[in-house]
Amino acid sequence: MKFANISAFEGDHINVIVETPLGSRVKYVYDPEMDVMRMKHQLPYGYFFAFNFGFIPNTQAEDGDPLDVVVYSNEPCISGALIECRVAGALLAKQRKNGKTVRNDRIIAVPAGVKIYDSIKNIRDIDRRVRSQMENFFVSYENYRGILFKTIKWISSTQALAAIKKALSE
């Protein structure tokens, strides 16, 4: 099944396609032409994704890609997995690459129906130190790739859901 056939929403939840699993040093991206996950690059020693990272199908962010999603969970998923998630909020950010600045926000979500995440309803329910580490990871990771990544602010689940609806592909 092509990911383009998957709805962005599942009721009040979002659908997330995992590109890069928790614990991976390899960054994968979805190639819609070939309908496969393609290796984009390998992170340097000491770097790895501390979360499952993916996208919301049938959305488009300012950078031209689908909206990015951090799935806050403690279990790695396989690349290409579909996870139904509850939106907790988002990290608003901008990045500068090749002289051009664009927004490149990160939606933060938790797996729906997993009891240990039932208490996470909004971004403030995730410890501020964890949020700070997420920010630092993206700043450092993008800097390593020659991209200036600047965080703007954290927004609530309600604001993040509105941003997702605005990014829905026509």
C-alpha positions as CSV (number, residue, x, y, z in Angstrom):
1,M,0.0,0.0,0.0
2,K,1.3,3.4,-0.9
3,F,1.6,5.8,2.1
4,A,-0.2,8.4,0.0
5,N,-3.4,6.3,0.5
6,I,-3.2,6.7,4.3
7,S,-5.2,9.5,5.8
8,A,-3.5,12.0,8.1
9,F,-6.2,11.6,10.7
10,E,-7.7,8.6,12.4
11,G,-10.6,10.1,14.3
12,D,-9.0,12.5,16.9
13,H,-5.6,10.9,16.4
14,I,-3.0,11.2,13.7
15,N,-1.3,8.5,11.6
16,V,2.5,8.6,11.7
17,I,4.7,6.7,9.3
18,V,8.1,5.9,11.0
19,E,11.1,6.7,8.9
20,T,13.9,6.5,11.5
21,P,13.5,4.1,14.5
22,L,14.5,4.9,18.0
23,G,18.1,4.0,18.5
24,S,19.1,4.3,14.9
25,R,22.2,6.1,13.6
26,V,20.9,5.8,10.1
27,K,18.5,8.5,8.9
28,Y,15.9,7.1,6.5
29,V,13.5,9.1,4.4
30,Y,10.4,7.9,2.4
31,D,10.9,7.9,-1.4
32,P,7.4,8.3,-2.8
33,E,8.5,7.5,-6.4
34,M,9.8,4.1,-5.4
35,D,7.5,3.6,-2.4
36,V,10.4,2.6,-0.1
37,M,12.4,3.9,2.8
38,R,15.7,5.1,1.5
39,M,18.9,5.6,3.6
40,K,19.6,9.3,3.6
41,H,22.8,9.4,5.7
42,Q,24.5,8.0,8.8
43,L,24.9,10.0,11.9
44,P,28.4,10.3,13.5
45,Y,29.4,8.1,16.4
46,G,27.7,9.2,19.6
47,Y,24.6,10.4,17.7
48,F,21.4,8.4,17.4
49,F,17.7,9.1,17.4
50,A,16.3,8.9,20.9
51,F,12.8,8.6,19.6
52,N,10.9,7.2,16.6
53,F,10.9,9.9,13.9
54,G,8.6,10.1,11.0
55,F,5.9,12.0,9.2
56,I,2.2,12.5,8.8
57,P,1.0,11.3,5.4
58,N,-0.9,13.7,3.1
59,T,0.5,16.8,4.8
60,Q,3.0,19.4,3.5
61,A,5.2,21.6,5.7
62,E,6.8,24.8,4.6
63,D,10.0,22.9,3.7
64,G,8.0,21.0,1.0
65,D,8.1,17.7,3.0
66,P,5.3,16.1,5.0
67,L,5.1,17.3,8.6
68,D,7.8,15.8,10.8
69,V,6.8,13.9,13.9
70,V,8.7,12.8,17.0
71,V,6.9,9.8,18.5
72,Y,7.6,10.0,22.2
73,S,7.9,6.4,23.3
74,N,10.4,3.9,24.7
75,E,10.1,1.2,22.1
76,P,11.7,1.2,18.7
77,C,9.5,0.6,15.7
78,I,10.5,-0.6,12.3
79,S,11.0,1.8,9.5
80,G,7.8,2.0,7.6
81,A,5.6,1.2,10.6
82,L,2.2,3.0,10.9
83,I,1.5,4.3,14.4
84,E,-1.8,5.9,15.5
85,C,-0.8,8.7,17.8
86,R,-2.3,11.4,20.0
87,V,-0.8,14.8,19.5
88,A,0.9,16.3,22.6
89,G,2.1,19.6,21.0
90,A,4.9,20.8,18.7
91,L,8.3,22.4,18.6
92,L,8.2,25.3,16.3
93,A,11.6,25.8,14.5
94,K,13.2,27.4,11.5
95,Q,16.2,26.3,9.6
96,R,18.6,27.9,7.3
97,K,20.1,25.9,4.5
98,N,21.8,27.1,1.3
99,G,21.0,30.7,2.2
100,K,17.2,30.0,2.5
101,T,15.3,30.1,5.8
102,V,12.1,28.0,6.2
103,R,10.0,26.7,9.0
104,N,10.7,23.0,9.9
105,D,8.5,22.3,12.9
106,R,8.4,19.0,14.8
107,I,5.0,17.6,15.9
108,I,5.3,15.7,19.2
109,A,3.0,12.7,19.6
110,V,2.6,9.6,21.7
111,P,1.2,6.2,20.6
112,A,-2.5,6.1,21.1
113,G,-3.8,3.3,23.2
114,V,-0.5,2.6,25.1
115,K,-1.4,2.9,28.8
116,I,1.9,4.3,30.0
117,Y,1.3,7.4,27.8
118,D,-2.3,8.0,28.9
119,S,-1.3,10.9,31.2
120,I,0.4,12.8,28.3
121,K,-2.3,15.0,26.9
122,N,-0.3,18.2,26.3
123,I,3.3,19.1,25.7
124,R,3.8,20.3,29.3
125,D,3.1,16.7,30.4
126,I,6.5,15.8,29.0
127,D,9.3,16.7,31.4
128,R,10.9,20.0,30.4
129,R,14.4,18.3,30.5
130,V,13.3,15.8,27.9
131,R,11.9,18.7,25.8
132,S,15.2,20.5,26.2
133,Q,17.1,17.4,25.1
134,M,14.9,17.1,22.0
135,E,15.7,20.7,21.1
136,N,19.4,20.2,21.6
137,F,19.4,17.0,19.5
138,F,17.8,18.8,16.5
139,V,20.1,21.8,16.8
140,S,23.2,19.7,17.1
141,Y,22.1,17.1,14.5
142,E,21.2,19.8,11.9
143,N,24.4,21.7,12.7
144,Y,26.5,18.6,11.9
145,R,24.8,18.6,8.5
146,G,25.6,22.2,7.9
147,I,22.1,23.5,8.6
148,L,21.4,26.2,11.1
149,F,18.4,25.0,13.1
150,K,16.8,27.5,15.6
151,T,13.9,26.6,17.9
152,I,11.2,29.2,18.2
153,K,8.8,27.8,21.0
154,W,6.7,24.9,22.1
155,I,3.0,24.9,21.4
156,S,0.1,23.1,22.9
157,S,-1.7,20.0,21.5
158,T,-4.7,22.2,20.3
159,Q,-2.3,24.6,18.5
160,A,-0.4,21.6,16.9
161,L,-3.6,20.0,15.7
162,A,-4.6,23.3,14.1
163,A,-1.2,23.4,12.3
164,I,-1.6,19.8,11.1
165,K,-5.1,20.6,9.7
166,K,-3.6,23.7,7.9
167,A,-0.9,21.5,6.4
168,L,-3.3,18.9,4.9
169,S,-2.6,18.2,1.2
170,E,-5.4,19.1,-1.1
